[in-house]
């Protein structure tokens, strides 16, 4: 019979490598006794004289209250709604299957000796609207679990010291409820820790990131991070997380996304074809397609019409055109005027004041 052994009481202020050694020693001692007493399944409580096995040690009341403030919710999307390239789908499926084979791999095969806290820690990164949030909900639905949803803004606190406590409480709540933990805007939390810290706010940020690293190491469950910006991740986090890149959908995927976003009850004309829509409009993500369907449906309802191929094309083109215009307000390669070059030279010189070397700067004509 496979046994699950929980070891608590190792002080959290210890460096993780020292704490791991202590846990390993306690685990070895338990296994020796279990071998000597076959079939007894010994329950061991160790503590100072007069210690009661029912009394919890080192429990911070404030942290317990904080964890109670977080409430998991039912996932909004199912695994059947996912439209992802086979490679990404395979990576996600393999990662979450660890929970189903945990007992075999980590207990029967003994890998718990090298990883006491097996977990699924994923980092979804890629352009906005490519399915990162939907995938997190779908994973929770697949595992028949609820999901905690948090962002950097919700975890950070204007009160120094509360940020790390919020991180700890969030992980504790997720493990207690056996729910999937989803942290959006993760680049703000997982970016490189600050050096040459001089202000209290900077110290608080570093402390919060260090606490996240500790909790990630000790967490037992499923945690998913999501970001549009992965370049500034701290190396310490990079090696502890399985990274999954979300890309813009190709034509085949776009066709499936269009199809899944056209419910049977939606009144559409006979010529509406998801795969024709996919072939005629490229460089759009799942969120663009969803919004296009909603916009076309709203317009049809207001005008007492049905949704047509033409209205869907109009809606998706409007979304795409607006997105492109917002990116091209400053055309690449635009030449500076003589006055603009002079103004820019002055600004650069001002920024370099205090440099011991004399610097002559001229903005080269384009």
LINRADA-V835626 format. One record per helix or strand. SS is the DSSP state (H for helix, E for strand). FROM is the first residue (numbers start at 1). TO is the last residue. If there is no record, write none. Layout:
SS	FROM	TO
SS	FROM	TO
This chain:
H	16	36
H	61	68
E	73	73
H	79	81
H	86	99
H	102	108
H	111	113
E	120	126
H	132	142
E	147	151
H	152	155
H	162	177
E	180	184
H	187	190
E	191	191
H	200	218
E	222	227
E	233	233
H	235	238
E	242	246
H	251	260
E	268	268
H	274	280
H	286	302
E	307	307
H	309	327
H	338	351
